[in-house]
Amino acid sequence: MNRDGILDRTADGGVIRFERHLAHTVDEVWAAITEPAQLAQWWLPMAAEITVDLTVGGSMDFRTTGDDAITMTCTILRLEPPTLLEHTHVDEGSVMRWELAPEAGGCLLRLSHVVPDPRTAVTNCYLVGLHESLERLEPCLAGKPEPWDWERFGRNQARYAEQGLAAG
């Protein structure tokens, strides 16, 4: 199974897509993508304090720690627990959609990230970052969270760059 993301270019920009077959229930994956303590274990490459107001119009706030602390806020646009979460992304006009469906032995995760400017997504290595985050999701679900792997990120960045999907 190909674990790589793709970038479909559209008239309005583009859509980054990933599919992952996970050996965990829909409810377990839902918790991992919506509960702050679990998000903190796999989503970002740096430590962060995360809060989630899991309501339509609610926010997902990510506050990184350290000297270069930043705050990112996403607004929840659609919510159909435990199968659909759609929220804004830090880039204006950008939306992320998480869809979960049960399947034999676990669930299927479909992630779509609508980007208004594919060049920005490529320059900012969004496919590579999402790939690395999703690589960390399954170990987190298994109770064995892994640190961000910058060497793997670099290898994936080079591979995606060969396809024109990441900065080289």
C-alpha positions, 0 to 999 in steps of 0.5 A: 500500500502506498502511504505517500500523499498526493496533490491534486491541482484544481481550478481553485488551488489544490487538495493534498490527500492521504489514506491510511488503513489503521489497525484501530477502531474508529473511536480510537482514531477519533480520540487521537485526532480530537483529544489534546493529549493525544494530538500532542503526541503525534501531530506537531514536530515540537512540544505544544499545549493544545486545547480543543473546543469540539463544537462547530465554530469551536477552536483548536489552539496549538501553542508551542513552547520554547524561545520561538513559541508560536500560536496556531488556531484552527476553527472547526467547520463541520463535525460528525463524531466519530467519523468527520472533522473539518477545520481551517488551517493556519493558511487563509482559505485552507481547510483540513478534512478528516474522514474515518470509516470502519473496515475489517481490522480497524478503520480507514482514515482519509485526510484531505487538505484543501490549499488555495496555493499549491506552490505555498504547500510545496514550498512549506513541505505540507505533504512531507509534514503530514506524511511524518505526522501520520507516520507517528499516528499509528505508534501513538494509537498503539500506546508507543508514541515516537518522537519526530524523526528529522532524518526520516523527514529529510529522506521523505522531503528528498523523495517528495521533492523529486516529484515536485511536491516539496522544496528541495 
